[in-house]
């Protein structure tokens, strides 16, 4: 069910939500949290689709904040709120409200969103693209227990990680960190099987891939050994090698789907390590809303501590 509201108010939007729930036959509110997505007109569709898929696991009220300040002084002077209330269908098991803030109202998203939050429910704010310099001090960020950014969506992902570390506050997280969860799980399991001293580590991945940087920082922080960062063609993270007294533990994923795990004294085996969708990443982040200390320690360990080495490329044969 869709309800379009033009030049509206937060009170009218709340009334439309109640009307939509009654028309759909479930007047009770069964939402577990409020997810606020701060995006623009060009990127809201993909973000909303990911949130709708994640709502199947976490029924939530999704508020999509789309700022449209206008280009001319006349447009900026005309403040207006347009909204679209969606319930059922492609929105999953939750409620969705698209909020288009026109003119001067684009600078006052906090005042629009605050009356629409679910009472006594946690709030998560997600910036799929352009995140503020300091998410915890952003007005919308102050409403949230969890603030999600994505360094991979920036022009300089490694610099973005440095900025995240400089302005980190409990509750901050980044999808670049969420992407390394399967790698961390497999490596931790492999180390549980072989209790031998680790001397050094190598992490291979694309040059500007923030997940590769965070995985290397996590290993350096947890193992307290030198970690070499090797640049590969990707996609994403391609391999992790841990040099131990008994040999090399290697987790190799050259094509972004199936990985091969080699542990000294054991037969090599394949591990499902596919690159996950944004919906899967958001669903994982919504499972826990407490501060992620592992992310904090890895992020604040320092990007500058990594040694960046380009991977040698095959040379063309003579005569070709």
HELIX and SHEET records of a PDB file:
HELIX    1   1 UNK A   10  UNK A   24  1                                  15    
HELIX    2   2 UNK A   44  UNK A   54  1                                  11    
HELIX    3   3 UNK A   73  UNK A   77  1                                   5    
HELIX    4   4 UNK A   89  UNK A   91  5                                   3    
HELIX    5   5 UNK A  103  UNK A  108  5                                   6    
HELIX    6   6 UNK A  109  UNK A  114  1                                   6    
HELIX    7   7 UNK A  135  UNK A  137  5                                   3    
HELIX    8   8 UNK A  141  UNK A  143  5                                   3    
HELIX    9   9 UNK A  151  UNK A  153  5                                   3    
HELIX   10  10 UNK A  157  UNK A  166  1                                  10    
HELIX   11  11 UNK A  175  UNK A  178  1                                   4    
HELIX   12  12 UNK A  181  UNK A  193  1                                  13    
HELIX   13  13 UNK A  210  UNK A  223  1                                  14    
HELIX   14  14 UNK A  278  UNK A  287  1                                  10    
HELIX   15  15 UNK A  293  UNK A  301  1                                   9    
HELIX   16  16 UNK A  303  UNK A  305  5                                   3    
SHEET    1   A 8 UNK A   2  UNK A   5  0                                        
SHEET    2   A 8 UNK A  80  UNK A  87 -1                                        
SHEET    3   A 8 UNK A  95  UNK A 102 -1                                        
SHEET    4   A 8 UNK A  60  UNK A  68  1                                        
SHEET    5   A 8 UNK A  33  UNK A  39  1                                        
SHEET    6   A 8 UNK A 122  UNK A 126  1                                        
SHEET    7   A 8 UNK A 146  UNK A 149  1                                        
SHEET    8   A 8 UNK A 172  UNK A 174  1                                        
SHEET    1   B 7 UNK A 269  UNK A 272  0                                        
SHEET    2   B 7 UNK A 258  UNK A 262 -1                                        
SHEET    3   B 7 UNK A 247  UNK A 252 -1                                        
SHEET    4   B 7 UNK A 237  UNK A 244 -1                                        
SHEET    5   B 7 UNK A 198  UNK A 205 -1                                        
SHEET    6   B 7 UNK A 226  UNK A 231  1                                        
SHEET    7   B 7 UNK A 307  UNK A 310  1                                        
END                                                                             
